[in-house]
Amino acid sequence: MRNEKEMMDLIINTAKKDERIRAVYMNGSRTNPNVPKDIFQDYDIVYVVTETSTFIEDENWTNIFGDLLMIQEPDKLDQGIGLEMNFERRYAYLMLFTDGNRIDLTLQTKETMLEEYGKDKLTIPLIDKDDFLPSIPSPSDIDYHVKKTTEGQFDSCTNDFWWCLQNVAKGIWRDELPYAKQMFEYNTRESLDEMVNWWIGIEYDFQVSTGKMKKYFKKYLPESYWDMYQATYSDGSYENIWDSVFITCELFRALAKDVAESLSYTYPADDDKNMIEYLQYVRKLPADAKEIY
């Protein structure tokens, strides 16, 4: 596997030799001093170019970066499903190579760059042949830090959490596994993850990021809470799903009460109590029941 120096030399030297490429910058995790480096980190690179068409027309030009295992061209795919794309302003290549390295490379015109450069604070310049890259501060992940919840957001989250659980219960009773699982994973878990995020934010004075898709929860949660969080994931067994539902309720309750106390908000104890009783009742409800109560 080519190391970081080899990859960066390749990326930079390719740009130096190509007159169409006038500037290069990088964003993403490799610019973030708070993210540990590992072998799976992408190289998120932007080439600022005089035009995009000659690159797009030459389907083999990306071979310069190595032997491809697979490539995705998201702009072309988006156009293929009917979205209006402007290839003259930008075009992206997501490339996975046979040695395991990955480059996410975006071609971007100067005009587009001037509109967007530096909006992502995790950005560092690499090459500027014409001295037109605007001056930006050193990279910072502050935009990705957990943000303090408002009372309205807290109320919405707790209400959604307890309300949507009745849909999970209904799906299990009906033997509708896809419905039950998706209601849990796309509704209930969204509320749970939001509460976990706020709890971590409070614990760390809102000075940390929990990462894309909350991938750093394990890093910031106490072991006991992390063990509970892991148990919120279940398989296709309804009994196991029920177990994970009640563990999820227990974890959500503990975190939400802490968040409410820290921020002087009100935790909806009645919703909690009533829905737990409902869930326990539905769990025991016979499959041939003709009425709920």
Residue pairs with C-beta under 8 A, 6 or more apart in sequence:
1 39
1 99
1 100
1 101
2 10
2 66
2 99
2 101
4 37
7 43
7 101
7 103
8 43
10 64
10 65
10 66
11 24
11 43
11 45
11 65
11 103
11 126
12 24
12 126
12 127
14 21
14 64
14 65
15 21
15 24
15 47
15 126
15 127
16 127
19 50
20 49
20 50
20 51
20 54
20 55
21 47
21 48
21 49
21 127
21 129
22 48
22 49
22 50
22 110
22 128
22 129
22 130
22 132
23 47
23 48
23 110
23 113
23 125
23 127
23 128
23 129
23 130
23 132
23 133
24 45
24 46
24 47
24 48
24 125
24 126
24 127
25 45
25 46
25 48
25 117
25 123
25 124
25 125
25 126
25 133
26 43
26 44
26 45
26 46
26 123
26 124
26 126
27 44
27 46
27 120
27 122
27 123
27 124
28 41
28 42
28 43
28 44
28 104
28 122
29 35
29 41
29 42
29 44
29 122
30 37
30 41
30 42
30 43
30 44
31 122
31 123
31 124
31 139
32 122
32 139
32 141
33 139
34 141
34 209
35 41
35 141
39 100
40 100
40 102
42 102
42 103
42 104
43 101
43 102
43 103
43 104
43 105
44 104
45 103
45 104
45 105
45 106
45 126
46 105
46 106
46 107
46 108
46 113
47 105
47 106
47 107
47 108
48 108
48 109
48 110
48 113
48 133
49 55
49 107
49 108
49 109
50 109
50 110
51 88
51 109
52 87
52 88
52 89
52 90
52 91
52 107
52 109
53 87
53 88
55 61
55 91
55 107
56 87
56 91
62 68
62 71
62 93
62 95
62 105
65 95
65 97
65 103
65 105
66 95
66 97
66 98
66 99
66 101
67 97
67 98
67 99
68 95
68 96
68 97
68 98
69 96
69 97
69 98
70 95
70 96
71 93
71 94
71 95
71 96
72 93
72 94
73 91
73 92
73 93
73 94
74 92
74 94
75 85
75 87
75 90
75 91
75 92
76 85
78 85
79 85
79 87
88 109
89 108
89 109
89 111
89 112
90 106
90 107
90 108
90 109
90 112
91 106
91 107
92 104
92 105
92 106
92 107
93 103
93 104
93 105
93 106
93 107
94 102
94 104
94 105
95 102
95 103
95 104
95 105
96 102
97 103
108 116
110 132
113 133
114 132
114 134
117 123
117 133
117 134
117 136
118 134
118 136
120 143
121 136
121 137
121 139
121 140
121 141
121 142
121 143
122 139
122 140
122 141
122 143
122 144
123 136
123 139
124 138
124 139
125 133
125 136
141 209
144 209
144 211
145 201
145 206
145 207
145 208
145 209
146 197
146 198
146 200
146 201
146 204
146 206
146 208
146 209
146 210
147 201
147 206
148 198
148 201
148 206
148 263
149 157
149 194
149 198
149 201
149 259
149 263
151 263
151 265
154 198
154 256
154 259
154 260
154 263
154 265
155 265
155 266
155 268
157 191
157 194
157 195
157 256
158 191
158 195
158 256
158 267
158 268
158 271
159 268
159 271
160 187
160 190
160 191
161 188
161 191
161 192
161 195
161 252
161 256
162 268
162 271
162 272
162 275
163 271
163 275
164 183
164 187
164 188
164 191
165 188
165 245
165 249
165 275
165 279
166 275
166 278
166 279
166 282
167 179
167 183
167 187
168 180
168 183
168 184
168 188
168 241
168 245
169 245
169 278
169 279
169 282
169 283
170 180
170 282
171 177
171 179
171 180
171 181
171 183
172 180
172 238
172 241
172 242
172 282
172 283
173 282
173 285
173 287
175 238
175 287
177 236
177 238
180 238
180 241
181 236
181 241
184 241
184 244
184 245
184 248
188 245
188 248
189 232
189 248
191 252
192 232
192 248
192 251
192 252
193 214
193 217
195 252
195 255
195 256
195 259
196 210
196 214
196 217
196 221
196 229
196 255
197 210
197 214
198 255
198 259
199 255
199 258
199 259
200 208
200 210
200 217
200 220
200 221
201 208
202 258
202 259
202 262
202 263
203 220
204 220
208 216
208 220
209 216
210 216
210 217
210 220
217 226
217 229
218 226
221 229
225 251
225 254
225 255
228 247
228 250
228 251
229 251
231 243
231 244
231 247
232 244
232 247
232 248
232 251
233 244
234 240
234 241
234 243
234 244
235 241
242 283
245 279
246 276
246 279
249 272
249 275
249 276
249 279
253 272
256 267
257 267
259 265
260 266
260 267
282 292
285 292
